């Protein structure tokens, strides 16, 4: 059906490049992502120009959506005529400093120039979406913003002109003189254009310059929010989770409430994993998501099930540029880092314990010096040459130069979390000789001077002393991390002369969304393995299962599996939700089971890029554990609530294999136990069973949504009814699997993910 529909409407969409003036050379223009109507400030953007002749070049300039058309031709004697040339208008109104709110400085996109690659034949811009305001400036040949004076007498000569309409204004208080100046803003209420000034040879060999202004964007503030629902309601769940799960939780919410405009199922509470686990234990949160079970919990009184909902991984991502390409003249051409680099565990251990100073000597353990095995192994690192100041080659490889605050410490999120736990457990176990702080004195490393940091839960523990050695620059929140590495993302100025890299410790889903490239790490046989869907699923089914029923980070045993894999679990209570009087909350309890059932079933098709769906074994485990939600008693829930205020010591809590017999590992994996598969009748609760009423409500909602236009929207608009038909055809099949307690087949989740991806709009607005 999809193929027939595509063939039927394929002629509707005409690329912008095919609509050029006849005198301009033909070319192709592509943006990634394609739809920028709801892009967020700081989101990555790739623009590719293809099909231009050798020697072509281009420059980006931010303009308002509709560039003013008020210019007079640049002549100094009458007659005065209007100049409507787009190139002249862009050069007059737009080429000034644009302050980007996210970066806190000039936008990296503004006046960015790139030349054609001799390798690919393309001109590629890797940049980010800006949101902000252009600095006010005069426009000499616009009557409203000119600095020329108005001609009054017939004999007045230039610079007095009859069309000037920008008189000097005197402030009555200060006496300051001023005139109108031109400016514009780019935000969710003021769309803008990415104008591209292209210079290339035409068919006759003549060099011509023109402007493409087909790329329109509407930059929203960074954040996530649930759309199409009523908002928080009486039965909305409080859901604690780390920030990396935000987009996923938004998708799950919208799947449940958007089709009928119902209340939001879960209120997303952004908390570190240890804080969220405490909130869950005390009943302040109804569910919580963590990647390491009880490992970060301060207390575990509340009896719980850990329902696997996704597979993720800790990664070390490379952010920056390297001169790995050449232009048409054979000169080095900087390219954004996209290839996978490879690190040994010993190299990572040195990188994170030996400090950032003097990388050409012993800083970062000397792993970034010329001739080191790491540099020799990775062409993108060896290609980086002298930056500023001259001679400090390794400084630009190790995350900075000359002690710059923007390019120095390895960056990551602060606070206890699964990512540092997984990373350091592996390094402590596989590279103990290198996972040691230097003996520089207690001012740098305190009581750990000359010792190993061991397994840590917070990246801040890598800088334990009062005198910072910049092993890591831990920041609070993902936005702060992104801002810290923004110079490397944009490749700004002298900071990136000859190439520059920043290293980010994060999770795979976050790295993928930001287009940061994770490095490959060795498996048990020393083969370098990148984090992919296949290597993560392979790892998840080989990991050891702990006493709390979750697979333990750092215990991957299969070759070819990514070693820093972890499973995202939803902690849900075994005993029912209760009110202040210890009475069961039936409707809220039903909401909890529906939300968990969706996440573990149909919600697998809604995971964001980088978040991998469950393996068959984990899906079976998830089904069994969802069936246990709320199977206890209100009396036990009331007792837990009181006990959690003054929890017993570790080992005397409410979560043990005995009290929760369903706690077991992935089917067929290490540590799996009998009895983990629930009867089919007690399987997952379907998210939204399709009925005539719900289908009608979904149709009404779809008809009420006004989707902003973008390149190719005509074709998508023609396909929407067809895609809706396919969804209606496949949704009952997915629901049947879920209702039966069986995992949704991989092929079906993939099909649903593709279909939903065609219709989904990127969340925007404030944090839910």
N, C-alpha and C positions, 0 to 999 in steps of 0.2 A: 504493500500500500504506500509506504513512504517513497519507494523508488518511482512508482507511477505518479505520485503527487509532485515529486521534484521535477520529473520530466515535463509535467503539465505546466509548471509555473516557471521553469528555468529562464524563460525570456524576459521575465519581469525586471530582474535586477541588472543594472548597467553600472559597472565600476566607474568611479569618478574619473579615472584617468582616460576613459574613452570619450569623455565629453569635453576635451580640451579644444582650444582654438586650432584651426587647421595649420597655422604656422609653427605650432609647438611640436617638438618630437613626441611620439607616443611613449607611454610609460605605464607602469602598474603601481598602485599604491595600496598598501595593506597596513592595518593597525591591529595590534594584539594587546588587549582584547578588542573585538570588532565594535562592540557597543560601548560608547563612552557617555551615554546620556545620564548615567547615575554613578559615574566614577567618583572615588573618594580622593581627597587631598593626600598625595604621597603614594598613591597606587602606581605600580610599575606600568610603563607604556613602551611598547616597541613599534616603531614606524619604519617600514621597509619600502624603498623605491627600487623598482626593477625595470629592466629594459632600456636604460639610458646608455648612450654611447660612451666610449672610453674618455676619461677626463672630466666626467660630470661631477658636479658638487651641489650641495644644498645647504640651506640655513633655516632653522626653525625660529619663528617669532610669534609670540602670543598676541592675539588681537581680540577685540570684542567680536561677538558673533556676526554682527553686521558692521563692517568697517565704515566709518563716516565717509560720506561723499559730498564734501563741501569745499574742496580745494580749488584755488585759482591756479592757473598755469604760471610757472615760474618765469615771468618776463618782467622787465623793468620799465616798460613804456606801454601805453595803450595800443591796441584794444585789450581789455582784461577778459580772458575767457576761462571757463571752468575746466578743470583737469580731473577726469574720472578714472584714470588709469589705476588699476588695483595695485600694481607694484609701487607706484608713487604714493598712494594712500597708505599702504602698509609701512613704507619707510618714513612717512611723516607722522603717523599717529601711534605706532606700536613699538618702535625701536628705542625703548628706554628701559630703565631698571624696573623689574616686576618683583615686588616683595612677596615671597611665598610664605604663607602662615605656618605651614608644617615645618619647613626647613629653618624658619627664623632668619632667613637671609635671602639674597636674590635667587630667583628660580633657576634651577640648573638647565631647564629647557630654553629659557629666553636667549636668543641669539646664539644658539648652539649650531656649530658648523661641522659638517661631515663630508668626506669625499668618497668616491666610488672605490669599492674593493676590487682589486685585480683578480682575486680568487673567486668570488661569487658573482661579480658584476653588479652588486647591489650597493645602495647607500642605506645604511642602517643607523637609526637613532635609538639608543636605549636610554630612556629618561623616565620621569615620573610626572604624574598629574599635579599641576600647580593650582593653588587657590589663594587669592590675594588681590592686590591692587597695584596698578601701574603708577609710578611716581609722576605727579603732575608736571607738565612741561608745556611751554608755548609751541604753537604750530604756526610758523611764519606765514604760510600761504592759506590759512583758514581764517576767514573774516572774524569768526567768534573767538579765536585764540591767538590772533596775530599780535606781534609787538610793533607793527607799523601803525602810524597815526593816520587818522581819517583826513582825506583831502577836503577842504572846505571851499577854497577859492579856486577859480578856473586855472590859475597859474601855478597851483601847488604841484611840486614835482616829487618823484620818488625820493625818500621812503614814505611820503604821504600818498595814500591811495584812496580812491573813492569808495572801495568796497570794505574798508576796515570798519569793524563794529565791535571793538574791544577797548573801550575808553579806560583811562586810568581812574582808579577809585581811591580816594583818600580817606583813611580811617579818621573819624572825627575826634577820637580820643588820643590815639598815638601819633597821628599824622603820617602813618606808613602808607606808601603808595603800592597799589597792586593792580593786576589785570587777571582776567579769567585764564586758567590753564587747563589743558585737556588731561583727563585721566579716565580710567575705567576699572571696573571690578569684575572678577571671575568668582562666582559662587553658585549655590543651588538656585538662586533667583536671577542670576545674570550669566547666561551661557556665553561661551567664548569660542574662538577658533584657534587651531594650531595652523598658522599659515606657513607654507613651505616655499621659500624662494629658491627656484631651481635654475641652474645654469648648465646648459649642455649644447652639443652641436646638433643642428638640424640636418635634414637630408642633403643640403648643399654644402655642409661643412662649416656653416656660419654659427658662431656662438650666440645663443639667445638666452634671455633670462625672463622668467615668468613666475607667477604665483599660483599655487594651489591652496584654496581655502576651504576644501571640502570636509576637513576634519573638525567637527564640532564637539565640544565637551561641556559638561555641567558638573563642576567639582563640589562635592558635598564634604562636610566635616568628617574626619575619620571616626568610625564607630560602626556598630551593628544594631539592628533593631528589627523586631517582628512586625511584618506588614500584613494587612488584610484581615486583622482580628480585632475584637472589641477592646483588647487590653487586659489589664489585671482584673480578675474576678474573684468571687468568694471561694472558688475551688481551685484557684491557681496554686501550683506547687512552688515552693521555694527551692531552687536548684543551685547548689554551690558548685563551682567548677573553675579550673584555671582558664586563663584567657584563650589558650590555644583551642578550646572546645567551643568558643563563642559562636562561630559561623555554623558549626554542626548543630548546636542546640537551636539556633534560629531556624534552620531548615526543618528540624523535627517539629518545632512549634507550628510553623506555617503549614506543614502537611496535615496537622490535626485540626487547626482552627480556621485557616483561610478559606477552605471550600464552602463553609457555611457562615463565616463571619462570627464564629463563636469566641468565647473568652480565651485568653492566652493560657495554654496548659501549664507552662512553667515560667516563672520569673527567674531570669538568668542572673545569678549573683557571682560577680567576678571576685574570686578569692584565691589565695595560695592554697595548695593542697592540704597543708597541715591545718590551716585555719578552717577550711571547709569541712575537714573530717571532724574537728571538734564541734563545729556547728551542727553537723549531722548527728553526732553522738548525743548532744544535749537536746535535740529536737527542734533546734532553730531552723534547720533545713530538712526538707522532706526527702531529698536525694542529694547525692554528691558524686562527682566524677573524679577519678584519680587513676594514675597509671601504675601504681605500686601497692595497691591494697592497703594493709595496715601499716606499712613500713614508715609512713610519715605521721601516723596517728599518735597523739599524746594520750588518748584513752580510747577504749573499745568496749563500752558497757552495752550499747544498743545492739541487739542481735540483728545481723544484716546478711544479705546476699550480695555478692559482687557479680554483677551481670556484665559479661564482656560486650562492648558495643562498637569497638573499632581497634585497629592495630596501628600503632604509631612508632616513632623511633627517635632517639636522641641523635643529633647530627652536629657536625662541625661544618659550617657553611662558609664558602669563599665568596666574598663580596668585593668587587672592584674591576680593574682593567689591566690588560696586558697587551703589549705590541706583538700579537701572534699572527697578524695579517699584514698585507702590503697593499698600498694604493697603486693606481695605474702607472705611477712614475717609479715604482719599485721601492718606495720609502716605507718604513714601518708605519703600520696603522693600528692604533689601539682598538681593542675589541673587548666588550664586556665578558667577564669570565662566565663561560657556560660549560666548558668541558670538565669532566670529573677528574679531580686529582686524587692521588693515593698517598696515605700516611701509614706508617707503622705505628703500633701502640707506643713504642719507645719514643718515637718522635713527638707524638702528642703529649706524652708524659713530661718530656723536657720542655715543650712549648708552654705548658700550663703551670710549671713549677719554678722555672729558672729566671723569670723576670724579663721585661722587654728592653732593658738598657743594653747598649753595645751589642746589637745583633750580629755585627761583623766579627765579633770575638765570641764571648760566652753567653751573650743574651739569648733567651729562648733556647738555651742549650746548644747554641751554635748551629741549629738545624737549618737556618736560612742562609748560611754563608755560601759564597761561590764554591762549587765543587762538592758540596755536601750531597749525600745520597738522596735526600729529599728534593733538592733543587735539580739534580741530575735526572731524577725520575719523572719530574713534572715540568713539561715544556713551558707551561704558562708562567712558572716561577723563574726558570732560567732565562726567559725572554725579557724579564724586567731588568732594566739597566739603570744607570745613574739617574736619580731624581734630583731633588733639591734638599740639602746642599749636595754638591757633586761628590761622588765617591761612596756615599752611604747606600750601597745597593741593597743589602739585606734589610735595611730599615724599611724600605718600601714593600718588602715581602712579608715582614713579620707583623704588619699592622701599624705602619706609620713611619715618620721620619723626624729626627731632631727633637723627640719628646713632645710632639704636637698633641694637644688634648684630643683632637679629632681623630688622630691616627696613632693610637698607642696601645692601650690594653686590649686584649681579646674581650669581646663584648658578649653579654648575655643577661638574662633576667635574674634579678636578685630574689631571695626568698627560697624556702625549702620547696623542693620539687622533684619529680621523677627524672627529669633530664640530667641534672648533676648527679643524682644517685646512680643512674644507669651508667653514665660515662665513667665516673670515678671508681665504681665497683670493678669495671673491666680493666681499667688502667692499673689499679692496685693489685689485681690478680695476675695480670699478664706482663707488666713491666715494673716490678717492684724496685729494681735497681735504679731506674730512672725517675720513678714517682717519688722523688725526695726533694725537699727544699734545700738550697745551698746553706752552708754554714756562714751566714753573713752577719750574725748577731741577732739578739732578741728584739732589737728595734724593728727588724724586718719580719721576723717569723715567730716572735714570742717563744713559748715553750716548745714549738715545733721546729726551732732552728736546727737545721741539719737532719731533720726527721721527715718521715712520710706523712702527708696529710690524711692517708687512709681513704676510706669511703666517706664522702661528704654529702650533705643534703642541700647545701646552699653554696653557690659559686663564690660568695663573699669570703668563705673560709680559705680560699686560695691566697688571700692577702691578710694574714692574721695579725701582722705587726702594726705599729703606729706609723712607720715609714713605708709608704707604698712602693712596691716594686713593679706594680702594674702587671701582675700575672693575669688579672682580669679586671675589667671595668664593668661591674654589675650595675644594671639600671633597673628601676622599678617600672615594670610594664612594657609591653611590646612597642608602644609608640616611642618611648624613650630610647629603646634599643635602635629602632629604625632611624631616629634623628641622629644618634651618635654615629651611625655608619653612612649618613646621607652624602657626605663628600665623596666617599668611595663609590656609592651608587651612581652619583651624577658625574664622577670623574672630573671634578672641578680643578681648573687652573694648574698651578705649579705643584699642587699636592699630588697630582697623578702624572707628572712629566716622566715618561719612561715606564709608567705602570705603577699601580698601587693596589694593595689588598688589605681588606679588613676581615677578621675571622669572627664568626658569630656562633656561639653555643646555643642551640635552640632545638626545636623538634621538627620533624620532617614536614608536617602540614604547614607550619608557619614559614619554613624556608621555601616551600613550593609556592605558596601564595605570593611571597615577596620576590620570587624568581632568584633566590639565592641557591647556589649550587653546592650540595653536600659532597664531602670527600668520601672516597671509598676506604674501607678498613679491612684488615686481614681476618680471614676465617681461621678455623683450626689448622688448616694446612698452609697458611700464609698467603693464600690467594686473595687479592683485593676484591671486596664485594661492595657494590654501591647499594644504597637503600632503595629498593624497588618493591612493587606489589608482590612479586614472586619471592624475593629474598626475605621480605618481612613475614609473609605467610609461612614460609619454610621455617623461619626462626621461631615463630609463635608456637608451632606444634612440637618444637624440640626442647622447649624450656621447662625447667623444673617447677613443679607446683608446690607452693608453700602451705603452711598450716591454715592460712585464711582462705585457701581456695584460689588464689591468684597466681599466675605464673611469675616467677621471680626474675627481675631484671638482671642482666649479666650472666645468665645461665644457658645461653644458646649453645647447642652441642652439634648441630648439623653443619657439614661443610657446604659452602655456597649460600649460607644464611647470613643476614646482616647482624653483627654481634650486639648492637645497641638497641635492638628491637624491644618494645614494651607494648602491653595491651592496655587500652583505655577501658576502665571498668566503671559501671554505674553502681554505687552503693545504694541499696534500697532496704527498707526495714522488713523484717520477717513478721513482726507484730503490727497490728493495724494502726493507722493514724488516729489520733485521739484529740479531743478538744481540752480546754482547761479543766473540765470536770471529768476527764478520763472517759468520755463517751466516744464511741467510734464515729468517724467522719466518713460515711459510706460513699458519698459522691466524690469527695476528694480522693478516697482510696481507689475508686474506679478510675479516676483521672491518672493516678500514679501508675496503675497497672497498664493502662492504655499507652502512656508515654514511654514506659520501659519496653513494652511489647513492640511499639513502633520502632524504637531505637535499635532493638536487636533483630528486627525483621525487615519490614519494608524500608525502614530508615537507612538501611545499608546502601540503598541506591542514592541517598542524599548526601553522602559523605563528601567533603570538599577534596580538591586535589591534594595528594600527599597523605591523606588519611585512608588507610587500606581497609577494605571490608573483611569481615571475619572469615577465617578458614572454616571448612565444614565441621571440624571438631569443636571449634569455639562456638559456632552457631548452635550446635546441639546442646552444649553446656548452657548457653544463654537461654534457650527455650526452657530447660529444666529449672533454671533459677528464677525466671520470671513467674513461673507457676507457683513458687514459694512465697511470693509477695503477699503480705497480709494474712498468712495462714495461722498466725499465732493468736493470742488473746489480748483483749483490751486491758485486762488486769496486768499481764506481763509488760505491756507497753507503758502502763502507768508506773509500775515499779522501776522500769528502766529509766524513766524520766527523772524520778527522784534520785536514783542511784548515780546518774550521770552528773549530778551537781557535786557529788563527792565520790569520785570513781575509786574502785578498789585498785590495789597495786597491779602492775602487769602480771599476767598469768592467771588472774582471777576475774576475768571479764566474761561478757556474754557471747563471745564469738569463738567457738571451738569446733573442730570437725565433728565432735560428738553431738553438740546441740544443733548443728547444721549438716546433716548427712549428705546433702546435695553438693556440698563444697568439694569439687574435684577438678582435675586438670582437663585440658582439651582431649577429646576422644582420640585415643590412640597415641597421645603424647606422653612424655615422661611424667610420672606422678598421677596419671589418671586413675580413677577408682571406679569400682562397680557401683551401679545405682545412680549414675549421674544423668541418665536419660529418663525424663518424665513420660508418663503415658500420653498418648496422642491427645486424649480429651482434655488434658491439663496443659496444653501448649500455650503459645503466645496469644495474647488478646489482640485481635485486629485493630488497626488504628482507626479507620473509618470504613465500615462495611458499605459497599455501594448499594444504594437503594434508589428507587425512582425519585424520592424526595431529595436525597443528597446530590444526585446527578443534576436535577433541576436547579438546586441551589448553586452548584458549581458552575452551571451554564450561565446563570444570572450574574455571578461574580465575574466570570470571564468577559461577559458582554459589557460590564461596567468599568473594566480596566482600560485606561488610555495609555498604550505603550508608546513612549517617545520614538520618533523616527530616527533611523540611522541607516548607514549604507547597507543595502540589501533588505531593508524592512519590507519592501513590497513583496519580495519572494516569501519571507517569513510570514507575512500577513496572509498570503494565499495558502500557506501550508498549515496555519494554526488549526482550522477545522479538521484537517486530515490527521494532524498529530493528536488532537483531542479524541478523535475516533479510535486511534491506536491505543491511547491510554485507557479508554473505556473498555477496549477489547482485552487488554492485558491486566488491568487492575483486579478483576475478579479472580484471575489465576493466581496473582500474587497473594491476594487475601485468603484464597483457599489454602495455600501453603502455610500461611501464618496461622490461620485458625486451627489447622491440624497439628500445630506444634512442630512443623518441619521447617528447616532453613530454606529460604527462597533460593532457587538455583542461581548459579553465577550468571548464566546467560540472561535470565530474566531481570536480575538487578542491573546488569549492564545496559540492557535495552531501556529499562525505566530511567536509568541515570541519563542516558542520551536524550530521551524524550523530555524529561524534566529540565535538563540543561537548556533545551531550546526555548522553553517557556519561562524559565525563572528570571527574575530581575534581581540584580545584585542588591543585597540589603544596604541600607544607608541610614543616616541619622544618628541619634544618640545611642548610648549603650542601653540595652534592654534591662 
